[in-house]
Amino acid sequence: MSLDFEKEYGVNAGYVQALFENWQGAPSSVDASWRELFERSEGSPSPKPTAEAPSAQSPAKVKEPVAAEKKAPAAVDESAELELLKGVAGRIAKNMTASLELPT
């Protein structure tokens, strides 16, 4: 049985699909409830060589924002890899692009 993210999760499809992809690479990287759901629907994942996700034991350090500190605009990295929009956001972008062809 395969998951239909758009049908099952609607606007959250992109989030759930990202969790699913994380689970495929490292099952311990997702919460136990998601692991159980993915295992029921897909079976055990085939391990892929990826970097191990941070464990729940060591939470990430969060910097507190400093008030009144102005930052310069971030530089655009021209060599950055772009990622396609998924789910509802992808459909909206597709429809917006298509609407540009309509006469006004």
Protein Blocks (a to p, Z undefined) as FASTA:
>chain_A
ZZdfklmnommmmmmmmmmmmmmmommlpcfklmmmmmmmnopaddddddddddfklccd
dddddehiacddddddfkbccdddehjllmmmmmmmmmmmpcZZ
